[in-house]
Each structure stands twice: as structure tokens, then as C-alpha cells.
Amino acid sequence: TGSSWTGAGTDSLIWQAQGNTDELLLFVCRRDPPTQRYAVDLALPILDATCCYRVEALFPSGEPSVYDGSWLLSVGLKLPPLKAEQAALFRVERL
């Protein structure tokens, strides 16, 4: 069985994660036009700071990266530039 988490980031970002603590899909959407010149990072408070995570951008597609859990909790996931009403989809897997 899985769980669902939701949250909001800065600059009109909203997110929803589906899955469990070992693997989840992360959907990120921007509601309004960005107010920042560069894409902001999205902190993910649902992750474990003591673990490492493999993050793969599914849409838009990208190469997988490995992040420290404490980094994703405090600084956040690097997002692609998103305009208003655009979304990104990620697979997050605990290593």
C-alpha cells in the first residue's frame, strides 16, 4: 500500500508525492507565472535525512542524480524552469 503527501514550495510551486518511503513519484506544478529569475529548489520534508536518494526526472526527461537526504530536506531538489501551469514528474528512490 502507498501513501500520498502534498505540500507547497516557494514561488507558487505545489507538489504531490505518491508511494512509500522507499520509492515514490513526485509531481510538481507551478500555479502562477514565476517571480524569480532562476528556477527555485524544492525542499522535500517527507524524506529521511540519513538516507541517500536517486532522483530521475521523468518529465521533462533527464539523467538520474543521487542526493543526500539532508540536502533534499534543507536545500531541496533542483527543478527545471517551469512556467505557469507547467509540471514536472520525478521518480525518487531510496538507496
C-alpha positions in Angstrom: 0.0 0.0 0.0 1.1 3.5 -0.6 0.7 6.9 0.8 0.1 10.4 -0.5 1.8 13.6 0.6 1.2 17.2 -0.6 2.9 20.5 0.0 3.8 23.9 -1.3 7.1 25.4 -2.2 8.2 29.0 -2.8 7.2 30.9 -6.0 3.8 29.3 -6.5 5.0 25.7 -6.5 2.8 22.9 -5.3 3.8 19.2 -5.1 2.3 15.8 -4.5 4.1 12.6 -3.8 2.6 9.1 -4.2 4.3 5.9 -3.0 6.1 4.7 0.1 9.3 5.6 2.0 11.4 3.5 -0.4 10.1 4.7 -3.8 7.7 7.5 -4.8 6.5 9.5 -7.7 6.8 13.3 -7.2 4.6 15.6 -9.2 5.5 19.3 -9.1 3.3 22.1 -10.6 3.7 25.9 -10.8 0.3 27.7 -10.4 1.3 31.2 -11.4 4.0 32.8 -13.5 7.4 32.7 -11.8 8.6 35.7 -9.8 12.2 34.5 -9.6 14.6 34.9 -12.5 16.0 31.3 -12.0 14.3 28.1 -11.0 14.0 27.6 -7.3 14.8 24.4 -5.4 12.0 22.4 -3.8 12.6 21.1 -0.2 11.1 17.7 0.4 10.3 17.3 4.1 8.9 13.8 3.7 12.3 12.2 3.1 14.8 10.7 5.6 17.8 12.9 6.3 20.0 9.9 7.0 19.5 8.2 3.6 20.6 8.8 0.0 18.1 9.1 -2.9 18.3 8.5 -6.6 16.1 11.1 -8.4 15.2 10.7 -12.0 13.3 13.3 -14.0 10.6 11.5 -16.0 9.1 14.7 -17.5 10.9 16.6 -18.8 13.2 13.6 -19.0 16.7 13.9 -17.5 19.6 11.9 -16.2 19.3 10.4 -12.7 21.2 12.1 -9.9 22.0 10.9 -6.4 21.3 13.3 -3.5 21.9 13.1 0.2 18.6 13.1 2.2 19.6 16.0 4.4 20.3 18.1 1.2 16.8 17.4 -0.2 15.3 18.2 3.2 17.1 21.6 3.7 18.2 22.9 0.3 15.9 20.9 -2.0 15.6 19.3 -5.4 16.9 21.3 -8.4 13.8 21.9 -10.6 13.7 22.6 -14.3 12.4 26.1 -15.3 8.6 25.9 -15.1 6.2 28.5 -16.5 2.7 29.0 -15.1 0.6 25.8 -15.2 3.5 23.6 -16.2 4.5 20.5 -14.3 7.4 18.1 -13.8 7.4 14.5 -12.8 10.2 12.7 -10.8 10.9 9.2 -9.6 12.6 9.3 -6.1 14.1 6.1 -4.9 15.9 5.4 -1.6 19.3 3.8 -1.9 
